Amino acid sequence: APFAPAAAHPARPLCLPVWASRLFFASPRMAPKKKPAKAEGEVDLFEEFKKKHKKNEQEFETPKIPAVQEIMKKMEELGECKAWCFDSEFDPMAFRILWHTLEQVHYNEISAIRVWKCRGGDESVRSICYYLDSDPKPPVQDLQFTDNGLTALGCEFLARTLGPNGNKEINLLRLDYNPFGTPGMEKLSLGLSQNEKLRHLSLQYCNIGQDGGQYIGHILMYFRCALEVLKLRGNYLGNPGIVDVLSGARRAKALVELDVYDNKFSDSPEVITILKDLFTNNISLSRYDLSGNQISDIGAHQLVQAMIPLSHLDKVFVTEQVSTKTWEALEEVTSGKGKKGKKKK
């Protein structure tokens, strides 16, 4: 027969153009990740918080905080939200109700609290400290109030919470751009001078004056001080204040990085002497930022000479105004090229 039955012909593969294959065989869009189910008998703290918070909002007639709405949305979609961030103004009473509710249900799934430019002032600090003081202590490690209008009163709240009988979990505290000045620094040191957990402290542009250096020194002198990074740029320590800070740093054996950029001090004999002493006697401290201050080429040269026999110094920024020769010598010393016994990496 000239033609075989249709069944005898081999099956031809179905060939579709690329656009058609994408149309018919595209993978379906993935649904949002659901919260993992709790074990039988285990309390869902987030659900408890939502119920209690809604009830408290209605009872006290407080407005909703947009950042809290975003946090709840993330919890519903992703199953967790460890960092609670606030970056816009909020109603003070609503903010207080939020943290009192978290304390009431013993919510323990927050690792970072960041309040940035919210103009919450001391009352926002009081509200969060109330939560941080709860028992058992929440596992918050990162605490930030940046450009939030803190005064000495807010610093007093923090000192109480982070003092010897307070929260032992927090290891990073950032208070940049709060002009609490020396009075706030004095209050803050009452707690931090007995804190053995904090590893990163940032007090940049806080209007701390010459008299405030002694209180920073008290924090550094504590024999169990765990600070590794201290950022003080943009303050007004001057020569008396920087001498107090450097004297304290000599005893801070965990300290690795010190930033005192733009603190209005000069290369007086006392400042140069104590810097050289610090270079020699605290070998854990390997990174310095001394730039933005009135250090002349002569002062910088004296520091370079003191650094030559030392192998632990990693980065030392002095000033941009030194001569090219001094700058190159500084680079050579900190890069390890001019240090005896130190090998290139």
Backbone torsions as a table, in degrees:
resi	resn	phi	psi	omega
1	ALA	NA	140.6	-177.9
2	PRO	-67.2	-26.6	-179.0
3	PHE	-125.0	130.4	176.1
4	ALA	-81.5	157.8	176.2
5	PRO	-56.1	154.0	-177.7
6	ALA	-57.5	-34.4	-176.7
7	ALA	-66.3	-21.4	-177.6
8	ALA	-78.8	-21.0	179.1
9	HIS	-71.4	135.7	178.5
10	PRO	-66.2	145.6	-178.8
11	ALA	-67.5	135.4	178.9
12	ARG	-94.5	133.5	-179.4
13	PRO	-65.4	146.6	179.0
14	LEU	-80.2	117.9	-179.5
15	CYS	-110.5	119.4	179.6
16	LEU	-113.0	147.6	173.1
17	PRO	-61.7	160.3	-175.8
18	VAL	-56.2	-43.9	-176.7
19	TRP	-62.8	-33.9	-178.2
20	ALA	-73.5	-38.8	179.2
21	SER	-63.4	-37.1	177.5
22	ARG	-66.4	-34.8	-177.6
23	LEU	-69.5	-43.9	-173.3
24	PHE	-87.5	-27.2	-170.9
25	PHE	-116.9	11.9	178.1
26	ALA	-62.4	140.0	-179.3
27	SER	-69.2	142.6	-179.2
28	PRO	-65.2	152.0	179.6
29	ARG	-68.1	133.1	-176.1
30	MET	-73.0	139.2	177.5
31	ALA	-75.4	155.0	177.5
32	PRO	-57.8	145.7	179.1
33	LYS	-63.3	130.3	179.8
34	LYS	-87.4	151.2	175.7
35	LYS	-61.2	136.3	177.3
36	PRO	-63.2	139.6	-178.4
37	ALA	-69.3	143.3	177.8
38	LYS	-79.4	149.8	176.5
39	ALA	-66.3	157.3	-178.4
40	GLU	-59.2	127.0	179.9
41	GLY	89.5	-10.8	-179.2
42	GLU	-83.7	134.4	-177.9
43	VAL	-79.0	132.1	174.7
44	ASP	-87.8	101.3	-174.5
45	LEU	-63.7	-34.4	-179.2
46	PHE	-66.7	-42.6	177.5
47	GLU	-65.0	-39.4	176.9
48	GLU	-62.3	-42.7	179.0
49	PHE	-62.1	-46.0	-177.6
50	LYS	-59.5	-44.7	-179.7
51	LYS	-63.9	-47.2	-177.3
52	LYS	-67.4	-40.3	-178.7
53	HIS	-65.2	-41.4	178.6
54	LYS	-62.7	-42.2	179.0
55	LYS	-63.6	-43.1	-179.5
56	ASN	-68.1	-38.0	176.6
57	GLU	-59.9	-42.7	-179.5
58	GLN	-69.6	-39.4	-177.8
59	GLU	-65.7	-41.5	-176.5
60	PHE	-99.0	0.7	175.9
61	GLU	53.7	51.4	-179.8
62	THR	-100.3	147.9	178.1
63	PRO	-73.5	161.0	178.2
64	LYS	-77.4	147.3	177.0
65	ILE	-98.5	119.4	-176.9
66	PRO	-53.0	-40.0	-179.4
67	ALA	-62.7	-35.6	179.0
68	VAL	-68.3	-37.9	176.8
69	GLN	-62.1	-39.6	177.3
70	GLU	-65.6	-40.5	179.3
71	ILE	-62.9	-43.5	179.1
72	MET	-64.0	-37.6	178.6
73	LYS	-63.8	-42.5	177.8
74	LYS	-63.0	-40.4	178.9
75	MET	-61.6	-41.4	-179.1
76	GLU	-67.6	-38.1	-175.0
77	GLU	-85.1	-39.6	-172.6
78	LEU	-107.1	-15.0	179.4
79	GLY	91.7	-12.5	178.5
80	GLU	-161.5	157.6	173.6
81	CYS	-153.7	94.6	-174.0
82	LYS	-79.1	-29.5	-178.4
83	ALA	-102.4	117.6	179.1
84	TRP	-100.4	108.8	-174.0
85	CYS	-114.3	137.7	179.0
86	PHE	-127.9	124.9	-176.7
87	ASP	-135.0	22.0	175.7
88	SER	-148.2	162.3	-176.1
89	GLU	-63.5	149.8	-180.0
90	PHE	-140.6	163.3	177.4
91	ASP	-72.7	126.0	-176.1
92	PRO	-57.8	-40.8	-179.3
93	MET	-68.7	-39.3	177.5
94	ALA	-62.7	-38.1	179.5
95	PHE	-67.2	-40.1	178.4
96	ARG	-64.7	-43.6	179.2
97	ILE	-60.4	-38.6	179.2
98	LEU	-56.8	-52.9	-174.3
99	TRP	-75.7	-28.8	174.1
100	HIS	-67.4	-37.1	177.8
101	THR	-65.7	-43.6	177.8
102	LEU	-60.2	-36.9	177.9
103	GLU	-69.6	-38.2	-178.2
104	GLN	-62.8	-38.5	-178.0
105	VAL	-94.0	2.4	-179.0
106	HIS	56.1	46.7	-179.3
107	TYR	-68.6	123.1	-171.8
108	ASN	-126.6	33.6	-177.3
109	GLU	-118.8	31.6	176.9
110	ILE	-115.7	127.9	179.0
111	SER	-109.4	-17.8	-178.5
112	ALA	-142.8	135.4	174.7
113	ILE	-124.5	118.0	-175.8
114	ARG	-128.5	117.1	179.9
115	VAL	-115.4	106.7	-172.2
116	TRP	-116.2	116.6	171.6
117	LYS	53.4	49.2	-178.4
118	CYS	-105.9	-7.9	-177.9
119	ARG	57.9	34.9	-179.6
120	GLY	-77.8	-22.5	177.2
121	GLY	64.7	-160.0	-176.0
122	ASP	-66.0	-30.6	-178.4
123	GLU	-65.5	-33.4	177.1
124	SER	-67.5	-34.9	176.4
125	VAL	-67.2	-43.4	179.0
126	ARG	-58.0	-44.0	-178.0
127	SER	-62.7	-45.5	-178.6
128	ILE	-70.3	-38.4	178.2
129	CYS	-63.1	-32.9	176.2
130	TYR	-59.7	-42.1	177.3
131	TYR	-68.7	-43.3	-177.8
132	LEU	-66.2	-24.8	-179.9
133	ASP	-83.5	-4.3	-176.4
134	SER	-65.6	163.5	-177.5
135	ASP	-125.3	122.2	2.4
136	PRO	-71.7	157.1	-177.1
137	LYS	-66.7	131.6	176.5
138	PRO	-67.4	150.5	-173.9
139	PRO	-82.8	41.8	179.3
140	VAL	-76.0	127.2	180.0
141	GLN	-111.6	-23.9	-174.1
142	ASP	-118.6	115.5	-178.0
143	LEU	-127.3	122.3	-175.9
144	GLN	-136.0	131.3	169.9
145	PHE	-128.1	96.9	-175.6
146	THR	-108.2	125.8	178.1
147	ASP	51.3	55.0	-172.8
148	ASN	-119.5	8.3	176.4
149	GLY	75.9	29.0	179.0
150	LEU	-70.2	144.3	173.2
151	THR	-119.3	-170.5	179.2
152	ALA	-60.1	-29.5	179.1
153	LEU	-64.9	-44.3	176.9
154	GLY	-62.2	-37.3	176.9
155	CYS	-64.7	-33.9	177.7
156	GLU	-66.2	-41.3	176.5
157	PHE	-59.6	-45.8	-179.1
158	LEU	-65.1	-38.5	180.0
159	ALA	-62.7	-39.4	179.1
160	ARG	-67.0	-41.9	-178.6
161	THR	-70.4	-34.8	-176.1
162	LEU	-101.1	10.5	179.9
163	GLY	-77.8	-171.3	-173.4
164	PRO	-62.8	-26.8	-179.4
165	ASN	-106.3	14.6	-174.8
166	GLY	-106.5	-148.1	-175.1
167	ASN	-68.6	129.3	-177.8
168	LYS	-108.3	11.2	-175.6
169	GLU	-97.1	-35.0	-171.8
170	ILE	-68.7	128.3	178.0
171	ASN	-120.8	-3.9	175.2
172	LEU	-133.2	127.1	177.0
173	LEU	-129.5	121.9	179.7
174	ARG	-123.0	120.9	-178.4
175	LEU	-125.7	31.0	-174.7
176	ASP	-59.9	146.8	173.6
177	TYR	63.2	29.8	170.1
178	ASN	-112.3	111.9	-171.9
179	PRO	-80.8	54.8	-179.5
180	PHE	-78.2	-14.1	172.9
181	GLY	62.7	-160.9	-178.5
182	THR	-62.9	-40.7	177.6
183	PRO	-56.9	-40.5	178.1
184	GLY	-69.4	-38.0	179.1
185	MET	-63.5	-38.3	178.3
186	GLU	-62.7	-43.8	179.3
187	LYS	-65.9	-44.0	-177.5
188	LEU	-61.5	-38.6	-176.2
189	SER	-67.4	-22.6	179.2
190	LEU	-60.8	-32.1	177.3
191	GLY	-95.0	-44.3	-174.4
192	LEU	-72.2	-20.5	178.6
193	SER	-73.5	-2.3	175.4
194	GLN	-130.1	23.0	-179.2
195	ASN	-98.9	129.0	-177.3
196	GLU	-114.2	13.5	-178.1
197	LYS	-113.2	-34.1	-173.5
198	LEU	-64.2	129.8	-178.5
199	ARG	-114.0	-22.8	-177.5
200	HIS	-133.0	119.7	-180.0
201	LEU	-126.7	122.9	-179.8
202	SER	-121.9	117.0	-179.6
203	LEU	-128.2	55.6	-174.7
204	GLN	-86.3	136.6	177.5
205	TYR	55.0	51.6	-179.7
206	CYS	-109.5	10.0	176.2
207	ASN	64.1	31.8	179.6
208	ILE	-79.0	123.7	-176.0
209	GLY	-92.8	-170.0	-176.3
210	GLN	-58.1	-39.4	-178.6
211	ASP	-71.7	-15.5	-179.1
212	GLY	-77.6	-17.4	-178.6
213	GLY	-61.1	-34.7	-178.7
214	GLN	-63.7	-34.4	-179.0
215	TYR	-74.6	-33.3	172.8
216	ILE	-66.5	-39.8	176.8
217	GLY	-60.0	-38.2	178.4
218	HIS	-61.1	-38.9	178.8
219	ILE	-64.0	-44.1	-176.9
220	LEU	-70.6	-28.1	-176.1
221	MET	-78.3	-14.9	-178.4
222	TYR	-57.5	130.0	-170.9
223	PHE	-68.5	-15.3	175.4
224	ARG	-109.0	16.7	179.8
225	CYS	-58.6	128.4	-177.8
226	ALA	-106.3	6.9	-176.3
227	LEU	-58.5	129.3	176.1
228	GLU	-108.0	-32.2	-179.0
229	VAL	-129.9	127.9	177.5
230	LEU	-129.7	118.7	-178.3
231	LYS	-115.2	118.3	-175.3
232	LEU	-126.0	15.9	-172.2
233	ARG	-61.6	150.1	174.2
234	GLY	79.1	16.9	177.2
235	ASN	-100.5	-167.1	-174.1
236	TYR	-128.1	48.2	-175.1
237	LEU	-66.4	-34.2	-177.6
238	GLY	60.2	-170.6	-178.5
239	ASN	-66.0	-46.1	-179.8
240	PRO	-62.3	-42.2	-177.8
241	GLY	-68.5	-40.5	-178.3
242	ILE	-69.5	-32.4	176.7
243	VAL	-62.7	-41.4	178.3
244	ASP	-64.5	-41.2	180.0
245	VAL	-65.9	-45.6	-178.5
246	LEU	-67.2	-33.2	176.4
247	SER	-64.3	-41.1	176.5
248	GLY	-67.1	-39.4	-178.8
249	ALA	-63.3	-26.0	179.0
250	ARG	-59.9	-28.4	-177.2
251	ARG	-102.2	-1.9	-178.7
252	ALA	-88.9	88.2	-170.4
253	LYS	-74.9	-11.1	176.1
254	ALA	-93.6	-11.6	-173.9
255	LEU	-67.5	130.2	-179.1
256	VAL	-114.1	-33.6	-174.8
257	GLU	-134.2	132.4	178.4
258	LEU	-130.8	120.7	-179.7
259	ASP	-116.1	109.6	177.9
260	VAL	-122.9	33.9	177.8
261	TYR	-54.8	137.1	173.7
262	ASP	53.8	61.0	176.1
263	ASN	-117.2	15.4	170.5
264	LYS	61.3	36.2	174.2
265	PHE	-109.4	163.1	-177.5
266	SER	-119.1	-178.1	179.9
267	ASP	-95.5	53.6	176.0
268	SER	-64.8	159.2	179.4
269	PRO	-54.2	-38.1	-179.7
270	GLU	-65.9	-42.9	-179.5
271	VAL	-66.4	-45.4	179.9
272	ILE	-62.5	-42.1	-179.1
273	THR	-62.4	-44.2	-176.5
274	ILE	-74.3	-29.1	174.6
275	LEU	-66.4	-44.8	178.3
276	LYS	-61.4	-39.8	178.4
277	ASP	-64.8	-39.9	179.4
278	LEU	-66.7	-43.1	176.3
279	PHE	-52.4	-42.9	-173.0
280	THR	-78.7	-37.4	-167.4
281	ASN	-101.2	-12.5	174.9
282	ASN	-120.7	91.3	-173.5
283	ILE	-80.1	-8.9	174.9
284	SER	-77.8	-26.4	-178.4
285	LEU	-82.0	104.7	-171.7
286	SER	-114.4	-12.0	-177.5
287	ARG	-126.5	122.9	-180.0
288	TYR	-125.5	141.6	166.9
289	ASP	-123.3	102.3	-179.5
290	LEU	-105.6	6.2	-173.8
291	SER	-72.7	167.8	-178.4
292	GLY	79.4	6.2	179.3
293	ASN	-115.9	175.6	-173.2
294	GLN	-90.1	68.0	178.2
295	ILE	-104.2	117.9	-177.1
296	SER	-79.5	175.3	177.4
297	ASP	-63.8	-35.7	178.8
298	ILE	-66.2	-45.4	179.0
299	GLY	-63.4	-41.8	179.2
300	ALA	-63.7	-39.2	178.8
301	HIS	-62.3	-39.2	178.2
302	GLN	-63.9	-39.0	178.9
303	LEU	-67.0	-40.7	179.0
304	VAL	-61.0	-43.4	179.3
305	GLN	-60.6	-37.6	179.1
306	ALA	-71.6	-25.0	-176.3
307	MET	-84.1	-21.7	-172.8
308	ILE	-53.5	-46.1	-178.2
309	PRO	-80.8	0.9	-174.6
310	LEU	-100.1	135.5	-175.8
311	SER	-105.1	-9.0	-173.5
312	HIS	-87.1	-15.7	-175.1
313	LEU	-73.7	127.4	-176.3
314	ASP	-100.7	-56.7	178.7
315	LYS	-136.2	127.9	175.5
316	VAL	-133.3	107.8	176.4
317	PHE	-94.7	124.1	-175.5
318	VAL	-104.1	-70.4	178.6
319	THR	-164.0	153.8	-179.9
320	GLU	-82.7	-6.9	-171.9
321	GLN	-96.9	5.7	179.0
322	VAL	-78.8	165.7	179.5
323	SER	-68.7	160.9	179.1
324	THR	-59.7	-39.3	-179.5
325	LYS	-61.5	-46.0	179.5
326	THR	-65.8	-40.1	179.9
327	TRP	-62.6	-43.9	179.1
328	GLU	-65.7	-36.7	177.7
329	ALA	-65.0	-39.4	178.1
330	LEU	-64.6	-43.4	178.2
331	GLU	-62.7	-40.2	-179.4
332	GLU	-65.1	-41.6	-178.5
333	VAL	-66.5	-46.5	-176.7
334	THR	-76.0	-19.4	177.3
335	SER	-83.6	-10.9	177.1
336	GLY	94.6	-2.7	-176.5
337	LYS	-68.6	-30.9	-176.0
338	GLY	-103.1	15.1	-176.7
339	LYS	-104.2	129.0	-178.7
340	LYS	-68.6	129.3	175.9
341	GLY	84.4	-5.5	179.6
342	LYS	-97.5	124.8	-177.0
343	LYS	-89.6	150.9	174.6
344	LYS	-70.7	147.0	176.4
345	LYS	-90.8	NA	NA
